[in-house]
C-alpha cells in the first residue's frame, strides 16, 4: 500500500491546476493549542502552495511535560474546500515523528522515571482560515494524532494561530 500511495499523491498534485502563484504564497503560522494529554501546546507551521487547492505543510511543535520535554515534527497535505463567504475550510492528513516518555522500571518493578523515545504519528484533521488583512489570516485548526508502535497513544488538539504571508499574493 505504501508503494502505491506515492504515485497516487504525485498524480493528484500533477493533475491539479497550477494557479498557486496567482493568489497563494508561502505562509508561516505560529500557534498556541489546547488538547488532550500529550498534545503539543505551541508550534509553528510553514505552508507551501502546490496548486489552487493543495498545499504541503510542515509543522514543528514543543510540549513541556512532567518527565520529558518533547518535540514533534510532521508533514501534511492540505486540501482547501470551497470558500464560505470569507472563510476557507480545509482538511489535512499527514505523518510525523513525536517524542514521548517511556517508563523506566526499577529492579523491584516500580517505575523510577521516563526515557525519551520516538514514534511515528499519523495525523488527520482540518480547520478554517479567515482573512484579517491582505497578508494575514486567522487560522483555527483541529488535529487527531495516532502514534504507532508498542506504546502508541492518541491525542487531540485545537490550535489557534495567525498566518503571515512570506511573499506577494
Residue frames as qw, qx, qy, qz and C-alpha x, y, z in Angstrom:
[[0.000, 0.885, 0.465, 0.000, 0.00, 0.00, 0.00],
 [0.318, -0.767, 0.091, 0.550, 2.85, 2.44, 0.78],
 [0.403, -0.102, 0.588, 0.694, 4.36, 1.90, -2.66],
 [0.155, 0.565, 0.669, 0.457, 1.07, 2.81, -4.39],
 [0.178, -0.849, -0.381, 0.321, 0.39, 5.83, -2.17],
 [0.299, -0.521, 0.229, 0.766, 3.27, 7.96, -3.51],
 [0.163, 0.133, 0.656, 0.725, 2.29, 7.65, -7.21],
 [0.069, -0.718, -0.683, -0.116, -1.34, 8.42, -6.30],
 [0.239, -0.813, -0.186, 0.497, -0.38, 11.62, -4.43],
 [0.288, -0.328, 0.431, 0.789, 2.02, 12.63, -7.23],
 [0.128, 0.381, 0.746, 0.531, -0.70, 12.10, -9.84],
 [0.121, -0.826, -0.542, 0.098, -3.26, 14.15, -7.89],
 [0.278, -0.726, 0.031, 0.629, -0.79, 17.01, -7.44],
 [0.259, -0.144, 0.583, 0.757, 0.27, 16.93, -11.09],
 [0.067, 0.505, 0.763, 0.398, -3.33, 16.86, -12.31],
 [0.136, -0.789, -0.436, 0.411, -4.35, 19.84, -10.17],
 [0.371, 0.837, 0.145, 0.374, -4.44, 23.20, -11.93],
 [0.610, -0.185, -0.185, 0.748, -1.30, 25.17, -11.15],
 [0.003, 0.809, 0.215, 0.547, -2.73, 28.53, -10.18],
 [0.647, -0.549, -0.347, 0.398, -0.95, 28.72, -6.83],
 [0.425, -0.045, 0.006, 0.904, 1.14, 31.71, -7.87],
 [0.068, -0.591, -0.423, -0.683, -2.00, 33.73, -8.71],
 [0.459, -0.704, -0.097, -0.533, -3.35, 34.07, -5.17],
 [0.865, -0.498, -0.056, 0.029, -1.27, 31.98, -2.78],
 [0.299, 0.720, -0.527, 0.337, 2.14, 32.27, -1.21],
 [0.575, -0.022, -0.719, 0.390, 4.16, 30.53, 1.48],
 [0.463, -0.723, -0.062, -0.508, 2.56, 31.08, 4.90],
 [0.366, 0.160, -0.733, 0.550, 4.15, 30.94, 8.34],
 [0.579, -0.573, -0.263, -0.517, 1.77, 30.26, 11.24],
 [0.135, 0.201, -0.773, 0.586, 2.89, 30.33, 14.88],
 [0.608, -0.418, -0.435, -0.516, 0.18, 28.81, 17.09],
 [0.240, -0.254, 0.728, -0.590, -0.99, 28.03, 20.61],
 [0.593, -0.118, -0.683, -0.411, -3.08, 24.93, 21.26],
 [0.540, -0.274, 0.582, -0.543, -5.16, 23.15, 23.86],
 [0.728, 0.158, -0.574, -0.340, -5.83, 19.44, 23.81],
 [0.933, -0.320, -0.142, -0.087, -5.57, 16.07, 25.44],
 [0.587, -0.668, 0.419, 0.185, -2.57, 14.92, 27.46],
 [0.690, -0.064, 0.553, 0.462, 0.41, 14.51, 25.18],
 [0.444, 0.779, 0.339, 0.285, -0.69, 17.18, 22.68],
 [0.506, -0.009, -0.033, 0.862, 1.83, 19.94, 21.93],
 [0.026, -0.826, -0.457, 0.328, 0.63, 23.38, 23.06],
 [0.073, 0.857, -0.179, -0.478, 2.99, 25.57, 20.97],
 [0.689, 0.065, 0.574, 0.437, 4.40, 25.31, 17.49],
 [0.208, 0.640, -0.233, -0.702, 4.84, 26.76, 14.05],
 [0.731, 0.351, 0.571, 0.129, 3.73, 25.60, 10.62],
 [0.033, 0.502, -0.431, -0.749, 5.05, 26.57, 7.21],
 [0.664, 0.456, 0.570, -0.164, 2.61, 26.00, 4.35],
 [0.122, -0.342, 0.590, 0.721, 3.76, 25.76, 0.72],
 [0.685, 0.456, 0.190, -0.535, 1.09, 26.08, -2.01],
 [0.440, -0.081, 0.807, 0.385, 1.22, 23.38, -4.68],
 [0.039, 0.405, 0.674, 0.616, -1.95, 24.31, -6.57],
 [0.299, -0.427, -0.085, -0.849, -5.07, 26.38, -6.01],
 [0.787, -0.423, -0.152, -0.423, -6.48, 23.68, -3.70],
 [0.925, -0.183, -0.234, 0.238, -3.49, 21.65, -2.44],
 [0.014, -0.859, 0.413, -0.302, -0.72, 22.73, -0.06],
 [0.795, -0.021, -0.512, 0.323, 2.10, 20.94, 1.70],
 [0.366, -0.840, 0.131, -0.378, 2.60, 21.86, 5.35],
 [0.614, 0.127, -0.626, 0.464, 5.49, 21.26, 7.74],
 [0.534, -0.757, -0.077, -0.368, 4.97, 21.57, 11.47],
 [0.491, 0.178, -0.645, 0.558, 7.34, 21.73, 14.44],
 [0.545, -0.685, -0.159, -0.457, 5.83, 21.69, 17.95],
 [0.266, 0.307, -0.708, 0.577, 7.03, 21.61, 21.57],
 [0.694, -0.555, -0.317, -0.330, 5.43, 20.13, 24.66],
 [0.019, 0.495, -0.663, 0.561, 6.72, 20.61, 28.19],
 [0.783, -0.291, -0.496, -0.236, 5.94, 17.56, 30.31],
 [0.687, -0.691, 0.166, -0.149, 6.45, 16.33, 33.87],
 [0.844, -0.293, 0.354, 0.277, 9.20, 13.86, 32.97],
 [0.539, 0.026, 0.456, 0.707, 10.34, 14.92, 29.49],
 [0.260, 0.692, 0.005, -0.673, 10.07, 17.94, 27.25],
 [0.635, 0.202, 0.704, 0.247, 9.10, 16.68, 23.80],
 [0.179, 0.473, -0.357, -0.786, 9.49, 17.90, 20.24],
 [0.640, 0.360, 0.679, 0.013, 7.45, 16.74, 17.29],
 [0.114, 0.448, -0.423, -0.779, 7.60, 17.37, 13.57],
 [0.583, 0.374, 0.717, -0.072, 5.26, 16.44, 10.75],
 [0.055, 0.168, -0.520, -0.836, 4.42, 16.89, 7.11],
 [0.415, 0.460, 0.706, -0.343, 0.82, 17.13, 5.93],
 [0.092, 0.239, 0.619, 0.743, -1.13, 17.57, 2.73],
 [0.204, 0.443, 0.458, -0.743, -3.87, 20.23, 2.99],
 [0.123, 0.390, 0.731, 0.547, -6.87, 20.35, 0.67],
 [0.144, 0.187, 0.211, -0.949, -8.78, 23.65, 0.60],
 [0.214, 0.533, 0.819, -0.007, -12.55, 23.28, 0.29],
 [0.120, 0.631, 0.389, 0.660, -14.75, 25.86, -1.46],
 [0.090, 0.095, -0.350, 0.927, -14.92, 29.19, 0.38],
 [0.214, -0.698, -0.684, -0.010, -17.93, 30.04, 2.52],
 [0.110, -0.989, -0.094, 0.029, -18.06, 33.83, 2.44],
 [0.143, 0.859, -0.469, 0.147, -14.57, 34.92, 3.53],
 [0.647, -0.455, 0.597, -0.135, -13.84, 31.64, 5.35],
 [0.617, 0.432, -0.625, -0.206, -11.76, 28.91, 3.68],
 [0.841, -0.347, 0.364, -0.198, -12.24, 25.47, 5.27],
 [0.455, 0.551, -0.694, -0.091, -9.62, 22.77, 4.70],
 [0.960, -0.258, 0.065, -0.085, -8.91, 19.14, 5.54],
 [0.110, 0.755, -0.643, 0.072, -5.48, 17.76, 6.38],
 [0.986, -0.153, 0.062, -0.019, -3.70, 14.45, 6.60],
 [0.340, 0.768, -0.517, 0.168, -0.09, 13.57, 7.20],
 [0.913, -0.172, -0.287, 0.235, 2.62, 11.74, 9.05],
 [0.025, -0.872, 0.326, -0.365, 5.17, 12.83, 11.64],
 [0.652, 0.045, -0.623, 0.429, 7.66, 11.94, 14.34],
 [0.435, -0.764, 0.014, -0.476, 6.95, 12.60, 18.02],
 [0.257, 0.298, -0.767, 0.507, 8.99, 12.24, 21.18],
 [0.711, -0.520, -0.193, -0.432, 7.32, 10.62, 24.16],
 [0.215, -0.568, 0.693, -0.388, 8.30, 9.36, 27.58],
 [0.801, -0.032, -0.582, -0.134, 8.64, 5.61, 28.04],
 [0.653, -0.691, 0.188, -0.249, 8.60, 4.44, 31.68],
 [0.446, 0.442, -0.728, 0.274, 11.82, 3.08, 33.18],
 [0.824, -0.473, -0.168, -0.263, 11.29, 0.45, 35.86],
 [0.227, -0.678, 0.655, -0.244, 13.45, -0.42, 38.86],
 [0.239, 0.227, -0.944, 0.011, 14.60, -3.93, 39.75],
 [0.192, 0.190, 0.840, -0.470, 11.56, -4.40, 42.02],
 [0.175, 0.494, 0.799, 0.295, 9.13, -3.48, 39.21],
 [0.009, -0.838, -0.381, 0.391, 8.20, 0.08, 40.19],
 [0.488, 0.742, 0.158, 0.433, 8.57, 2.96, 37.74],
 [0.558, -0.521, -0.095, 0.640, 11.52, 5.26, 38.52],
 [0.031, -0.584, 0.194, 0.788, 11.41, 7.71, 35.60],
 [0.706, 0.636, 0.259, -0.171, 10.96, 8.17, 31.88],
 [0.484, -0.254, 0.543, 0.638, 13.20, 7.66, 28.90],
 [0.385, 0.606, -0.118, -0.685, 12.74, 9.71, 25.72],
 [0.531, 0.147, 0.793, 0.261, 11.55, 7.64, 22.73],
 [0.214, 0.331, -0.350, -0.850, 10.49, 8.44, 19.17],
 [0.484, 0.347, 0.793, -0.132, 7.23, 7.34, 17.49],
 [0.016, 0.149, 0.603, 0.784, 5.77, 7.60, 14.01],
 [0.231, 0.432, 0.557, -0.671, 2.48, 9.51, 14.16],
 [0.130, 0.439, 0.703, 0.544, -0.46, 9.56, 11.74],
 [0.031, 0.337, 0.275, -0.900, -2.35, 12.85, 11.60],
 [0.044, 0.514, 0.703, 0.490, -5.81, 13.82, 10.38],
 [0.096, -0.586, -0.452, 0.665, -7.89, 16.94, 10.84],
 [0.251, 0.637, 0.455, 0.569, -8.94, 20.20, 9.34],
 [0.258, -0.479, -0.314, 0.778, -9.61, 23.80, 10.04],
 [0.237, 0.890, 0.383, 0.077, -10.64, 27.27, 8.92],
 [0.443, -0.082, 0.062, 0.891, -8.71, 30.25, 7.58],
 [0.063, 0.898, 0.431, -0.064, -10.23, 33.72, 7.89],
 [0.481, 0.444, 0.016, 0.756, -8.54, 36.73, 6.23],
 [0.355, -0.726, -0.332, 0.486, -7.68, 39.56, 8.63],
 [0.051, 0.809, -0.224, -0.541, -5.53, 41.77, 6.40],
 [0.654, 0.630, -0.322, -0.269, -4.03, 41.42, 2.94],
 [0.530, 0.439, -0.711, 0.143, -1.10, 39.29, 4.15],
 [0.113, -0.209, 0.793, -0.561, -2.52, 37.93, 7.40],
 [0.650, -0.243, -0.548, -0.467, -5.10, 35.22, 8.20],
 [0.527, -0.369, 0.569, -0.512, -6.59, 33.90, 11.43],
 [0.595, 0.169, -0.754, -0.222, -6.32, 30.10, 11.46],
 [0.665, -0.306, 0.495, -0.468, -8.16, 27.62, 13.66],
 [0.543, 0.340, -0.748, -0.173, -7.07, 24.00, 13.33],
 [0.790, -0.316, 0.391, -0.351, -8.20, 20.71, 14.91],
 [0.506, 0.457, -0.725, -0.098, -5.99, 17.61, 14.62],
 [0.922, -0.288, 0.175, -0.191, -6.14, 13.99, 15.77],
 [0.212, 0.659, -0.721, 0.031, -2.80, 12.20, 16.32],
 [0.974, -0.157, 0.074, -0.144, -2.31, 8.42, 16.47],
 [0.052, -0.705, 0.707, 0.030, 1.20, 7.25, 17.44],
 [0.909, 0.160, -0.349, -0.162, 2.16, 3.84, 16.14],
 [0.332, 0.448, -0.747, 0.362, 4.21, 1.23, 17.95],
 [0.485, -0.204, -0.815, 0.241, 4.17, -0.81, 21.12],
 [0.189, -0.484, -0.532, 0.669, 3.36, 2.16, 23.34],
 [0.065, 0.365, 0.444, 0.816, 1.34, 4.09, 20.77],
 [0.008, 0.478, 0.571, -0.667, -1.04, 6.73, 22.01],
 [0.151, 0.671, 0.554, 0.468, -3.77, 9.02, 20.75],
 [0.182, -0.458, -0.291, 0.820, -4.13, 12.75, 21.24],
 [0.201, 0.760, 0.523, 0.328, -6.25, 15.61, 20.01],
 [0.295, -0.390, -0.146, 0.860, -5.59, 19.33, 19.86],
 [0.250, 0.871, 0.392, 0.159, -7.25, 22.55, 18.75],
 [0.518, -0.209, 0.049, 0.828, -4.80, 25.28, 17.72],
 [0.176, 0.945, 0.266, -0.074, -5.25, 28.99, 17.10],
 [0.581, -0.261, 0.232, 0.736, -2.69, 30.93, 15.10],
 [0.281, 0.858, -0.001, -0.430, -2.03, 33.90, 12.85],
 [0.784, 0.230, 0.393, 0.422, -0.75, 33.11, 9.34],
 [0.019, -0.820, 0.196, 0.537, 1.70, 35.56, 7.78],
 [0.805, 0.581, 0.080, 0.086, 2.46, 35.55, 4.07],
 [0.605, -0.502, 0.329, 0.524, 6.16, 35.23, 3.33],
 [0.322, 0.027, 0.564, 0.760, 5.81, 36.77, -0.16],
 [0.309, 0.151, -0.124, -0.931, 3.44, 38.56, -2.50],
 [0.540, 0.322, 0.715, -0.306, -0.12, 37.40, -3.08]]
